[in-house]
Amino acid sequence: MKSLTIHNNLCYLPKIIDDYDRVYFSPKISSKAQKDFLTARFLHLKTLFPKIEMSDYDSPVPSDFLAWNSSEEKKLAKDRILPHQNRLLNDLQFNVPEGFSSFRKKAEKFLPDFYEETITPTDPAIINRLSYFFEQHQLASSYFETRNGLVGSNYSTQLSPFLSCGALDVRYLYNYVKKYEQEFGENKSTYWIIFELLWREFFYWHYQKHGNLYFSENGLRAEKNFSSFPKYTFKDLHQLESPRFFRAALNELEQTGILSNRVRQIFASIWVNDLNLAWRSGALLFEENLIDYDVYSNYGNWMYLAGVGVDPRGKRYFNLEKQMAMYDPNRSYEKKWSKD
Ligand SMILES: Cc1cc2nc3c(=O)[nH]c(=O)nc-3n(C[C@H](O)[C@H](O)[C@H](O)COP(=O)(O)OP(=O)(O)OC[C@H]3O[C@@H](n4cnc5c(N)ncnc54)[C@H](O)[C@@H]3O)c2cc1C
């Protein structure tokens, strides 16, 4: 009896399912929002592949942090990424640039016009979102101007939850953007969507190089520090004296499992700089609540903001007043999510 347990990467199932007698989907689920989101993806897959079962998170590896737990998944991990040519892959495995810009320059050279082998999503939630964002409303053409939005659902693609659990093949999305460019025109905005996807790849490869340093309090800097760190509940965090924006973000995270990129950046800056909390505690809060939780992007971004990651400028400080003046002068985000 050959069985396979997968923790994410749902999109590769059609490729491999026939090789196994039993297939278990066993994602890490900590919050209600994560459970609802992943159960919906699973239910859809079950209609396509009746033999899949959902099981409790079951990692043979002691660390919660390892995303690829089985050798099958390790093999699949290779397919997860954008730059796919062997030359680049071989090179990246040994020689990952430290900075995003040098990684981008290197990776962009290898991006094809189209990926030949991609997995077409059948999940209606994905198909509808792609069609809404791209063809119906052509929001991809103004993404560069809107991407820092805080409220609503049109400012960015909102595809990360599907990418993170693997229900959407990143190469399929890449082709989608390229086809859109052919039909509606290429501009800074369409380029910037690919640019952001490269950030995702960058953290993936960077992690392959630095491994568990992603979970050290000192990150890539100085001595390793794997000491324990506090875990905070939403209740604990609401009791702290904090800006209204921070409490609003706690509510949005708890209720929806999602935050915009700009909110994540400001939230992490308040966490580290104003509340002086350990960055790994913040990363853990996100890990347990985001429906798009991705080990590499989450810890990579937190490290970056805490000044122990790949940003040579050190700690990033986002001045709340300035941020609000630029991105939300009417404070509509706080009005929407704050209870006080
Ligand atoms: C502290 C912090 C923690 C984060 N944790 C996660 C996480 O666990 N999972 C996750 O997928 N993203 C994470 N991000 C990155 C980013 O916030 C989300 O990918 C983005 O908000 C998802 O919304 P979207 O799909 O509409 O993105 P879009 O703006 O439409 O971008 C398209 C895609 O590009 C990728 N992308 C965009 N920005 C980034 C970025 N900064 N880093 C890596 N990839 C990016 C995502 O796959 C995204 O779906 C984090 C950012 C911060 C600052």
The ligand as an SDF file (V2000), in Angstrom:
LIG
                    3D

 53 58  0  0  0  0  0  0  0  0999 V2000
    5.5920   40.7320    8.1830 C   0  0  0  0  0  0  0  0  0  0  0  0
    5.1320   40.1040    6.8800 C   0  0  0  0  0  0  0  0  0  0  0  0
    4.7370   38.7610    6.8460 C   0  0  0  0  0  0  0  0  0  0  0  0
    4.3240   38.1760    5.6410 C   0  0  0  0  0  0  0  0  0  0  0  0
    3.9230   36.8420    5.6480 N   0  0  0  0  0  0  0  0  0  0  0  0
    3.5450   36.2540    4.4750 C   0  0  0  0  0  0  0  0  0  0  0  0
    3.1200   34.8910    4.4550 C   0  0  0  0  0  0  0  0  0  0  0  0
    3.1110   34.1670    5.4670 O   0  0  0  0  0  0  0  0  0  0  0  0
    2.7040   34.3780    3.2570 N   0  0  0  0  0  0  0  0  0  0  0  0
    2.7170   35.1130    2.0980 C   0  0  0  0  0  0  0  0  0  0  0  0
    2.3280   34.5960    1.0400 O   0  0  0  0  0  0  0  0  0  0  0  0
    3.1440   36.3990    2.1000 N   0  0  0  0  0  0  0  0  0  0  0  0
    3.5400   36.9930    3.2380 C   0  0  0  0  0  0  0  0  0  0  0  0
    3.9370   38.3100    3.2330 N   0  0  0  0  0  0  0  0  0  0  0  0
    4.0730   39.0200    1.9430 C   0  0  0  0  0  0  0  0  0  0  0  0
    2.8420   39.8220    1.4710 C   0  0  0  0  0  0  0  0  0  0  0  0
    2.3560   40.6320    2.5010 O   0  0  0  0  0  0  0  0  0  0  0  0
    1.7100   38.9330    0.9410 C   0  0  0  0  0  0  0  0  0  0  0  0
    2.2290   37.9900    0.0130 O   0  0  0  0  0  0  0  0  0  0  0  0
    0.6590   39.7840    0.2370 C   0  0  0  0  0  0  0  0  0  0  0  0
    0.1120   40.7050    1.1330 O   0  0  0  0  0  0  0  0  0  0  0  0
   -0.4150   38.8780   -0.3140 C   0  0  0  0  0  0  0  0  0  0  0  0
   -1.4620   39.6040   -0.9240 O   0  0  0  0  0  0  0  0  0  0  0  0
   -1.6970   39.5050   -2.4850 P   0  0  0  0  0  0  0  0  0  0  0  0
   -1.7900   38.0960   -2.9290 O   0  0  0  0  0  0  0  0  0  0  0  0
   -2.8460   40.3850   -2.8140 O   0  0  0  0  0  0  0  0  0  0  0  0
   -0.3450   40.1130   -3.0340 O   0  0  0  0  0  0  0  0  0  0  0  0
   -0.0060   40.9010   -4.3660 P   0  0  0  0  0  0  0  0  0  0  0  0
    0.3800   42.2870   -3.9860 O   0  0  0  0  0  0  0  0  0  0  0  0
   -1.0820   40.7510   -5.3560 O   0  0  0  0  0  0  0  0  0  0  0  0
    1.3180   40.1950   -4.8870 O   0  0  0  0  0  0  0  0  0  0  0  0
    1.2880   39.0230   -5.7490 C   0  0  0  0  0  0  0  0  0  0  0  0
    2.0010   37.8880   -5.0670 C   0  0  0  0  0  0  0  0  0  0  0  0
    3.3750   38.2090   -4.8970 O   0  0  0  0  0  0  0  0  0  0  0  0
    3.8680   37.6180   -3.6880 C   0  0  0  0  0  0  0  0  0  0  0  0
    4.3150   38.6940   -2.7750 N   0  0  0  0  0  0  0  0  0  0  0  0
    3.8590   39.9780   -2.7140 C   0  0  0  0  0  0  0  0  0  0  0  0
    4.5360   40.6760   -1.7730 N   0  0  0  0  0  0  0  0  0  0  0  0
    5.4330   39.8150   -1.2230 C   0  0  0  0  0  0  0  0  0  0  0  0
    6.4260   39.9270   -0.2070 C   0  0  0  0  0  0  0  0  0  0  0  0
    6.6560   41.0720    0.4600 N   0  0  0  0  0  0  0  0  0  0  0  0
    7.1500   38.8220    0.1140 N   0  0  0  0  0  0  0  0  0  0  0  0
    6.9540   37.6350   -0.5300 C   0  0  0  0  0  0  0  0  0  0  0  0
    6.0360   37.4730   -1.5070 N   0  0  0  0  0  0  0  0  0  0  0  0
    5.2870   38.5460   -1.8500 C   0  0  0  0  0  0  0  0  0  0  0  0
    2.7070   36.8560   -3.0710 C   0  0  0  0  0  0  0  0  0  0  0  0
    2.7850   35.5120   -3.4890 O   0  0  0  0  0  0  0  0  0  0  0  0
    1.4870   37.5360   -3.6820 C   0  0  0  0  0  0  0  0  0  0  0  0
    0.3420   36.6950   -3.7500 O   0  0  0  0  0  0  0  0  0  0  0  0
    4.3360   38.9320    4.4380 C   0  0  0  0  0  0  0  0  0  0  0  0
    4.7180   40.2820    4.4750 C   0  0  0  0  0  0  0  0  0  0  0  0
    5.0960   40.8630    5.6760 C   0  0  0  0  0  0  0  0  0  0  0  0
    5.5010   42.3200    5.6840 C   0  0  0  0  0  0  0  0  0  0  0  0
  1  2  1  0
  2  3  1  0
  2 52  2  0
  3  4  2  0
  4  5  1  0
  4 50  1  0
  5  6  2  0
  6  7  1  0
  6 13  1  0
  7  8  2  0
  7  9  1  0
  9 10  1  0
 10 11  2  0
 10 12  1  0
 12 13  2  0
 13 14  1  0
 14 15  1  0
 14 50  1  0
 15 16  1  0
 16 17  1  0
 16 18  1  0
 18 19  1  0
 18 20  1  0
 20 21  1  0
 20 22  1  0
 22 23  1  0
 23 24  1  0
 24 25  2  0
 24 26  1  0
 24 27  1  0
 27 28  1  0
 28 29  2  0
 28 30  1  0
 28 31  1  0
 31 32  1  0
 32 33  1  0
 33 34  1  0
 33 48  1  0
 34 35  1  0
 35 36  1  0
 35 46  1  0
 36 37  1  0
 36 45  1  0
 37 38  2  0
 38 39  1  0
 39 40  1  0
 39 45  2  0
 40 41  1  0
 40 42  2  0
 42 43  1  0
 43 44  2  0
 44 45  1  0
 46 47  1  0
 46 48  1  0
 48 49  1  0
 50 51  2  0
 51 52  1  0
 52 53  1  0
M  END
$$$$
